Amino acid sequence: MKHIEIELRYHILNTQQLVPFLAPFEKLRRKHDIDIYLDTPQGILYQRGIFIRIRNGKKLDIKFNRACLDNPALAIQDHCEEYSFALPLVSHDLPKINDLLTSLNLKPIAMADLALLKSMNNLDTHYTVDKIRTSYKHNSFTLCVDEVANLGTYLEIELMASTLDNLDSIKNQMQQLLLGLDLAPLKTGYGTLLLRKKDFAHYLLGRFILEEDRV
């Protein structure tokens, strides 16, 4: 399934503001997610801005920004394509999975098997994001408060769209909704924050290779 995820992310600097801010919104759910991100030992997917993750052992997600793949010199984007497949993988999804793998310069698989996908592309656990997410609904927007193990508390506001029409208008509406909160814009993902904190040498290697590719 394809979606375009438009999102803004922030580090929450004053968590006491959250209760009154979120009170008028519809609370959707509170859940514990464990996301295992796959990559090569060299972190090649991370360097290319491709994220392949296993969520709670039940779903395989593939996320990337196609414009950044075509032009690595682009700044980090606030939208991406996202494709999701139930686990265990099924043969019905195999053509779409292989189309994605091929378009990302990864090796396709002969059977709908996650272990085979990992083996063919030399993928293993790169890092794990362990978070408790509480989500809320406000009009067409979903707001998520993430309590991320070993990192802190963060806020995401997102809209799942089928096109990028009115992107600037959507982002402006998001920013207006959050006015008054003490937030720091987050221009990277939790994985990068974890790599900086736990495996700084690996993080620097990935950034160095990426910058070399952009020259």
Steps between C-alpha positions, in 0.01 A plus 500: 500500500638842404462819700671837496573594857520874564633565848672749725693376803607676816684443824266602782686741728218553751290186548271677751340689213375178342205421725305825442602513134381146421187508720262614219624236255364150449730243659540207263729248668807438711731226385845363549692468172832327453642584158798303373677678216692287253816595317828365367804489730623815321170684557439545128122543527541760773747691284251501212201603710323164465331357808389138518350408834317221675230635731407279795586193294173545309569742216777583255525868405712651223537880510699739281486829316539436128626850424785453749590169337526674164690795646691426825596869527144590600435603858302265724138498385186517712309244296568150377349202326403218734409142411380242751473122481358263759730240651551224423533612139256348251541417133229749405731785607811361331470695169467832684782416740730411212406815308601702806821309557602540137423872498719539809789307342444206733476136401152353439394176666366180347264425791299711740733443791648764732805292584572467127461875448749563780745239375490612136572859597736438792264665748499469876392709797650849476324655799180463699256776594301414813222751559162549660281697262179678597310629199228762466275621221432862406304550179709332229820499706638230726717612790727248668687538827793261508681404818816352350724283714843659557403817312209697646153622401411610148201623303406409145219658304419320179259467214481199270439619146485357149668800334725792596248760386475788750810381689598850615146576613482174698831570675386852586179364655706258709727776626207724586338224702814459712552870571567565868671170573866502600642281226828449316465391135638152441665469160606139538353168609526311827745262340751775433462628855561152636801447275647831610455403862584129497722444198649835410780351291246316281291814472801702388592233246154518349506880486853504353410257222182693426689829473761337275222383270364854479829651382 
